[in-house]
Amino acid sequence: MEEKEVDLRDYLRMTKKRWKIIVGIFLAATITSGVVSFLLPKTYEVSALVRIGRMRDTVLEEPSTVIEIFKTKPMLEKVAEELNIPPIQEKLQELASKIKIKEKSKLLEIKVKGETPEEALKLVNGVITVLLNRHEQIFARARLILEEYLASAKGRLVEMEKEIKMLQKKIDQLGATDSDAKAMLARGYMESLERSRARYEQVQVELREKKMEESYGTVSTELVIPPRTPESPIAPKKKQIILIAGVLGLFVGFVSVSIAEYFEKTPTIS
């Protein structure tokens, strides 16, 4: 078979000759994609930003931990309960596919998707409520531990004060004696007194530090940017779908007329 060379003029001539086929395929592709894109269900997205609380300058829960926990079944069941969704496996899987949480500039960005603006907004509020309730419980437990420590430290200070007064009283009683044995005993009391005073001062310092942590290093988890009702869907992207379909339609059209032109020019072997 003789090899044929095709230049630009051949393509122009072929396009002019079979333009109806190219235009027909192009129109069919764009019209079909347009109809399909309008029939596809709409998807709306809502987002919110949450700042994780701190206790004694330590975050209540690491962002990576929050992200992983909200993928677990128990946490999804809590979200489903908040939204009055049956906690069956199929519904939980669907719920998990709609929730996306990631860390963003030391904050938690919560994004959810829904078929309507109202559904998406309700879902993101459900996730936020479950997260805030969880951190309120963690925060309450941490504060309780701190309060118990402060109460214990204050109790120790009271006991140390009594011990210091007792030792000081015994030292004063033995101070006027000339007995070597009593003098040695007084020195022992004095050493114990110094140790007790050192421990007392150390506990006082720790107590002041804990009180400062309670006042300045404690912040609960809060909603920084609340969710808003979306005005337009994020999918389907009709213009993008139609554009891609149009380009593919032109490509298929040119390929089709090229094949037709090739077989028309190929000589038939008798």
Buried (B, 14 or more C-beta within 10 A) or exposed (E): EEEEEEEEEBBEEBBEEBEEBBEBBBEBBBEEBBEBBEEBEBBBBBBBBBBBBBBBEEBBBEBEEBBEBBEEEEBBBBBBEBBEBEBEEEBBEEBBEBBBBEBEEEBBBBBBBBEBBEBBBBBBBBBBBBBBEBBBEBBEEBBEEBEEBBEEBEEBBEEBEEBBEBBBEBBEEBEEEEEEEBEEBBEBBBEBBEEBBEBBEEBEEBBEEBEEBBEEBBBBBEBEEEBEEBEEBEBBEBEEBBEBBBEBBBBBBBEBBBEBBEEEEEEEEE
